Structures are given as C-alpha cells and as structure tokens.
C-alpha cells in the first residue's frame, strides 16, 4: 500500500481539514513553527497506531473531533479481515469511488487521556437495511442476521465472517451502494 494523502482536522495548528498529498518524492518546506513536524508526528500516530498527546487537540477547534485520515493506493490483491479467510477490499465494499482505501481515526482530545472514539472507512458501501452495519457485528450476530434475511448459507463456512457478510449481501436485492462511512469502531476504545 502507498499513502497518497494525509488529512488533519483539529490537530494542533490544523483546525480546518487540511490535506497533504504525497507523491514518489514529497518535501515539506516552511518556516519554523509552520506545521512541518506536526505532519510528521500525525503520520507517526496514524501509521504506528499510537495516541496523540493530551495537548495535541487544536486550541481553537473542536477537541472531541481530532481527526487524522489516510488515503491509500496500490492496495493488496487480497486481505484478511477476520479469521484466516482471504477476501478483497472490493468484495468487502471498502474502496472509495476512486478505488482508494480511505481510513479515518477520530480521537476525543477533550479528555485528560485522549481516546480513539471512531475508526471508519469512507467507501462506496451498501446502505440498505441489514447490510450497512455488518462490520460491527460478531460472528453470532452475523449468523442471526443471515437467518433474518433468509441468506443462503449452505455453501458458507459459518465460522468465517467474510463468507457470512457475502451471503447476507447476496440476499438483499438492492444494496443501495453509495459513498458512506463504514464504521469499524464507535465509542471509546483503548485498543485499535
């Protein structure tokens, strides 16, 4: 995967959403205290799954909406989301209209110890009832959903969430695919 864009909002000096594009060679040039180090530290937080510091929320912004987002190209042909079953980002409806993977990490910076409160992907994703929230469901909940929508699971390993999600989607005649937020985590979390 290749990072093509980093977006910052309510992070240190970046109150409004600011986009930094990356190419084969990207240079950050600016005066002292113009935000160059902030960009590098935001990259470290995003890529190394750490938390921002307590004073990283923008003083003039919304501290509970500190957002660091990454947009990626050159994506792998297959991925493993859960269990050991390979699938693709396209089959899982996790790509943007441009074919990129766009991940947003939102932290509550108004707390003494910052927390990740939302992890989402912005993608062309099904929005129809019973398929819009599949990534938030446990295996037991996916099995129940499959029964509820009368999904054909005769050729599905019911222990594999990716196969259950595919069977559930196949049972819905109109998935109503559109650009939307795919929630992977909502609420306060300490592990991500």
C-alpha positions as CSV (number, residue, x, y, z in Angstrom):
1,X,0.0,0.0,0.0
2,X,1.1,3.5,-0.7
3,X,0.0,6.6,1.2
4,X,-1.2,9.2,-1.2
5,X,-2.9,11.7,1.1
6,X,-2.9,12.6,4.8
7,X,-5.7,14.8,6.2
8,X,-5.6,16.6,9.5
9,X,-8.5,18.3,11.4
10,X,-8.5,19.8,14.9
11,X,-4.9,18.6,15.3
12,X,-2.5,21.2,16.7
13,X,-2.3,24.1,14.3
14,X,-4.7,22.4,11.8
15,X,-8.2,23.5,12.9
16,X,-9.9,23.1,9.5
17,X,-9.3,19.9,7.5
18,X,-6.0,20.2,5.7
19,X,-4.9,17.8,3.0
20,X,-1.2,16.9,2.3
21,X,-0.7,14.9,-0.9
22,X,2.2,12.5,-1.3
23,X,4.0,11.5,-4.4
24,X,7.1,9.5,-5.1
25,X,9.1,12.3,-3.6
26,X,7.4,14.8,-1.2
27,X,9.2,17.6,0.6
28,X,7.8,19.7,3.4
29,X,9.2,23.2,3.2
30,X,8.2,26.0,5.5
31,X,9.3,28.4,8.3
32,X,9.9,27.3,11.8
33,X,6.6,26.5,13.6
34,X,4.6,26.3,10.3
35,X,3.5,22.7,11.0
36,X,6.1,20.5,9.2
37,X,6.8,18.5,12.4
38,X,3.1,18.3,13.1
39,X,2.6,16.5,9.8
40,X,5.4,14.0,10.6
41,X,4.0,13.4,14.1
42,X,0.5,12.9,12.7
43,X,1.9,10.3,10.3
44,X,3.6,8.5,13.2
45,X,0.3,8.4,15.2
46,X,-1.7,7.2,12.2
47,X,0.7,4.6,10.9
48,X,2.0,3.3,14.2
49,X,-1.3,3.1,16.0
50,X,-0.4,5.4,18.9
51,X,-2.4,8.0,20.6
52,X,-2.0,11.8,20.3
53,X,-0.7,13.6,23.3
54,X,-3.1,15.4,25.7
55,X,-2.2,18.8,24.3
56,X,-2.5,17.8,20.6
57,X,-6.1,19.0,20.1
58,X,-6.3,22.3,18.3
59,X,-6.9,25.0,20.9
60,X,-9.3,26.9,18.6
61,X,-11.1,23.9,17.2
62,X,-13.4,21.0,18.4
63,X,-11.2,19.0,20.7
64,X,-13.6,16.0,20.6
65,X,-13.1,15.7,16.8
66,X,-9.4,15.4,16.4
67,X,-9.1,13.5,13.1
68,X,-6.2,12.0,11.3
69,X,-7.1,10.4,8.0
70,X,-5.0,8.4,5.4
71,X,-5.8,7.7,1.8
72,X,-4.0,4.7,0.2
73,X,-3.4,3.4,-3.3
74,X,-1.6,0.3,-4.7
75,X,-3.7,-1.9,-2.5
76,X,-3.1,-5.6,-1.9
77,X,-4.9,-8.1,-4.2
78,X,-6.3,-9.9,-1.1
79,X,-6.5,-9.2,2.6
80,X,-7.6,-11.0,5.8
81,X,-10.1,-9.0,7.8
82,X,-11.1,-11.7,10.3
83,X,-10.2,-15.3,10.9
84,X,-7.8,-16.7,8.2
85,X,-10.0,-16.2,5.2
86,X,-8.7,-14.0,2.4
87,X,-11.0,-11.6,0.8
88,X,-10.6,-8.3,-1.2
89,X,-11.3,-4.7,-0.4
90,X,-13.6,-4.5,-3.4
91,X,-15.6,-7.6,-2.4
92,X,-16.0,-6.1,1.1
93,X,-17.1,-2.7,-0.4
94,X,-14.3,-0.9,1.3
95,X,-13.0,1.3,-1.6
96,X,-13.8,4.9,-2.4
97,X,-15.3,5.8,-5.8
98,X,-11.7,6.4,-7.0
99,X,-10.6,2.9,-5.9
100,X,-8.6,4.1,-2.9
101,X,-8.8,3.0,0.8
102,X,-9.7,6.0,3.0
103,X,-9.3,5.4,6.7
104,X,-10.3,8.0,9.4
105,X,-9.2,7.9,13.0
106,X,-11.1,10.3,15.3
107,X,-9.9,11.0,18.8
108,X,-11.6,12.8,21.7
109,X,-8.9,15.4,22.6
110,X,-11.0,17.0,25.3
111,X,-10.2,14.1,27.7
112,X,-7.2,14.2,30.1
113,X,-6.1,10.9,28.3
114,X,-7.0,11.0,24.7
115,X,-9.1,8.1,23.3
116,X,-9.8,6.8,19.9
117,X,-13.6,7.2,19.6
118,X,-14.2,6.4,16.0
119,X,-12.4,4.3,13.3
120,X,-14.1,4.4,10.0
121,X,-13.5,3.8,6.3
122,X,-15.2,6.1,3.7
123,X,-16.2,3.9,0.8
124,X,-18.8,3.1,-1.8
125,X,-20.7,0.8,0.5
126,X,-24.1,-0.8,0.8
127,X,-26.5,1.4,2.8
128,X,-29.6,-0.8,2.6
129,X,-31.1,-2.1,5.8
130,X,-29.4,-5.2,7.2
131,X,-26.1,-4.7,5.3
132,X,-24.9,-1.2,6.3
133,X,-23.5,-2.3,9.7
134,X,-22.0,-5.8,9.1
135,X,-18.5,-4.9,10.3
136,X,-19.8,-4.1,13.7
137,X,-21.4,-7.5,14.2
138,X,-19.9,-10.5,15.9
139,X,-20.0,-13.9,14.3
140,X,-23.1,-14.9,16.3
141,X,-24.8,-11.7,15.2
142,X,-23.9,-12.3,11.6
143,X,-25.4,-15.8,11.8
144,X,-28.6,-14.3,13.2
145,X,-28.7,-11.6,10.5
146,X,-28.2,-14.3,7.8
147,X,-31.2,-16.1,9.2
148,X,-33.2,-12.9,9.4
149,X,-32.6,-12.0,5.7
150,X,-33.0,-15.6,4.6
151,X,-29.5,-15.8,3.2
152,X,-28.4,-19.0,1.5
153,X,-25.6,-20.2,3.8
154,X,-25.5,-23.8,2.5
155,X,-22.1,-23.3,0.9
156,X,-20.7,-21.0,3.5
157,X,-18.4,-21.7,6.4
158,X,-20.5,-20.1,9.1
159,X,-17.4,-19.6,11.2
160,X,-16.0,-17.2,8.6
161,X,-17.4,-13.7,8.9
162,X,-16.4,-12.7,5.3
163,X,-18.4,-15.5,3.9
164,X,-21.4,-14.7,6.1
165,X,-21.2,-11.0,5.0
166,X,-21.1,-12.0,1.4
167,X,-24.1,-14.4,1.8
168,X,-26.1,-11.6,3.6
169,X,-25.3,-9.1,0.8
170,X,-26.4,-11.6,-1.8
171,X,-29.8,-12.0,-0.1
172,X,-30.5,-8.2,-0.5
173,X,-31.9,-7.4,-3.9
174,X,-30.8,-3.7,-3.8
175,X,-27.8,-2.9,-1.7
176,X,-28.1,0.8,-2.3
177,X,-24.4,1.3,-2.7
178,X,-23.2,4.9,-2.2
179,X,-20.4,6.8,-0.6
180,X,-20.8,6.5,3.1
181,X,-18.9,6.0,6.4
182,X,-18.3,2.3,7.2
183,X,-17.9,2.2,11.0
184,X,-15.3,-0.2,12.3
185,X,-15.4,1.1,15.8
186,X,-17.7,3.5,17.6
187,X,-17.4,4.8,21.2
188,X,-14.4,5.0,23.5
189,X,-11.7,2.4,22.8
190,X,-8.3,1.8,24.1
191,X,-7.2,-0.8,21.7
192,X,-7.3,-0.4,17.9
